[in-house]
């Protein structure tokens, strides 16, 4: 997730309470701040609540990029719902599972003048019809709840693999099916990704040494169990 705020400043994605000190320093003047996660870095709700308070105190808008995390992947419709924020973000962006790109914003950010947000098409009715069907399908099949359950199964399995193969798997983490773990080296990570691919499981490399999971919303607990079995088989071969 990228938390974008307002002039050419970058804070490393430490994503722990100590890094909030750097945020305070960057926000001490009139500036833009962007937190960029290179890899698969997961922050705690406490981090985001602390970040929200700093930005609110400084009068800086909080923009949450939910292009990947939005629409159920984390076991919530929007990842920021699980952060326990006192006030929601000013802007939230989305795409991917929505089958279109867009954003929504708080009432205070609504332009006062008409047509301040203007483009050639002024929206796409066909895409809106598609989004309507997607949301209805998510609700009808309770896909967010099932994603949360599948994610619990997946993360539990990854932590078990971490205990069995501590020299190969570390830092298992996740929310919903938005999971990841680290390997000791790039070469080891690439070998594991290739091995599970040859066994029929597609996962992605992230950052230098991370392996990330991005299954579809129809991913069920029994799929997670099958996935873990494949990973265990591949890890035994390393």
N, C-alpha and C positions, 0 to 999 in steps of 0.2 A: 504494500500500500504506500502511496505517496501522499504526504500531508503538505499541501502547497499553500504558502502564505504570501506575502508580498515582497527584495531587489537583489538578485544575484548572490545569494548566500547559500551555503550548503553545510548541513550538520551531518557527520557520519552516522550511519544507522545503528548506533549502539543499542537503542531501544531499551534502556534501563533508566531508573530514576536519576542516576548521576549525570546522564546526558541532558537532562532537563536544565541543568545549570548552564550548558552551552546555549540552549534555546533562549534562556532569559537574557544572556549577553547579546545574542544576535538580534533579539526583539527590543533591545534598549533604545534603538533609534528607528527611523522610518525606513523599513527595509522589507524585501521579500525573502521568505525563508522556505526552503524545500527540503523535506526529509525524504531521501530516496533509499529504498531497500534493494541492494544488489545481492541477490541470493534469495533465500526464503526465510526472512527474519520475522519473528513473531514477538510482539510487544504485549505486555500485560495491561489489563484494564486500568490499573493504577497509573501506568505511564501515560495513557491517553487522557485520563482524568486530569493528571497534572499538567499535561500539554494544553488541554482545553482551558484550564484556569489561567495559565500564563498568557495565552493568546487573548482571552477575554479581558484580562486586566490591561493588556497593551492595546486593545481595540483592533486586533488583527483577525481577519476572517479565517475560519477553519474550513478548509476544503479537503474532503476525504475522497480519494480515488477508489471506487469500488468496482472498477472494471472487471477485476478477477474475483474479488471476494463477495460481490453482490449477488443477489438472486439465489440465495440458499446454500451456497457452497460451504459456508462455515457453520451450518446448522441454524442460521438465522437468515431472514430475508436480506438483511443488511448487517455486515460485520459489526458496524458501530453500535448496533442495538445491544450487543453484549458487553459494552464498555462501561455501562452505568453512568453515562454523562448526565450532568445536571441540566445542560442545554444541548440540543442537537447541533450538528455542524451547520454552518451557513450554506455550504454547497456540498452536494454528493454527485459524483459522476458515475455513469454505468455504461455497460456495453455487453459484449459476448453473449451470455445466456439470454439477454433480452432481445438479441438479434437486431439491435440497432444501437446507436450511440446517443447518449443524452445526459442530462443532468437535472436535478431539482434543487430548490433552494428555499431558504426561510423567507417568511413574509417581509422581513425588514430589508431583504436584498432585491425585492421586486422593483423593476424600473418604474419610475413615475410616469414617463412618457410612453405612449404607444409606439410600437415598431422599433424599439431600441435594440431588440434582438431580431434581426431581419436577414433572410437569405433567399435564394432563388425559389426554393420549393415551399417555404413557410410550413414545414412539416411534411409528413408522408402518411396519408390515411391508410394505405395498405400495410405499412409497418405497424401502425397503431393497432390494426385489426389482428396482426400476428402476435403482438405483445399481449393483447387481450386473451387470446387463446392460450398462450404460454402460462399466464398467471392463473387462468381457470384450471389448467391441467395440474399445475403445482398444488393448488388448493384441493382439487377433487381427489388426487392421489396422495395427499398429505406428504409431499416429497421433502419438505423441509424437515419434518419430524424423522422420516426414514433416513435422510442424509445425516442427521445428528446421531442416530443409532448406528448407522454404518461407520461413521467417523469414530465413534467410541470403540467399535470393534477393531477398526484399522489401527488406531493409535495404541490400543492395548496390545495388539499383535506386534507392532513396531517396538514397543518398550520391552516385550518379551524377547524379541530378536536382539535388542540392545544388550539384554542380560546374558543371552547365549553366545553372542559374537561381539564382545566389547572391543576387540581390536579392529572390527570392521564397521560397526554401527554405533553412533553416539548422538546425543542431543535430539532424540525423537520428540517431535512436537506437533501440535496441530489443533485446529478447531473445526468441527465437522469433518468433512473429508479433505479439507485444506491442510494436508499433512506434509511433513518432510523429516528427513534425518540427515546427518552428516557422515562422511567417510573420512578416513585419515589422509588420503591424498587424492589428487585429481585422477591419477591412473586407476586407483582402486574404484573410485566412483564410476568412472567410465566403463570399467570392466563389469561392474555389477549391473549397470543400466543395460549394457549389451547382452549380458547373460539372461536377464529376465525378459528382455525383448525377444530373444530366441525361444523363450518358453511361452510366449504369447501374452506377456504383460507389458504394456506401454507406460513408462514413466519418463519424466524429464530431468535432465541435469539443471542445476541452478547455482549461480555463483561459482565459487571455486570447487567446493567439495560436497555440495548438498544434492540430495535426490528429492524431488518433489512429486506429489500426487495431485492430480486434477481430474478425478473421474466425473462423469455426468451425474445428474441428479437421480437417475434411475439406478445408480450403484447401491446395492443392498448389503446388509450384514454378511450374507453368505458369499457375496462377491469378495468382500474384504477378507474373509477366511481363506478363500481360494488364492487371493493375492499374496497373503502372508505365507501360505504353503509354498508358492512359487519362489518367493524371496528366500525362504529358509533353504530350499533346494539349491538356489544359486549361490548363497553364501557358503554353503558346505563345499562348493567347488572352488572357492577362492583360495 
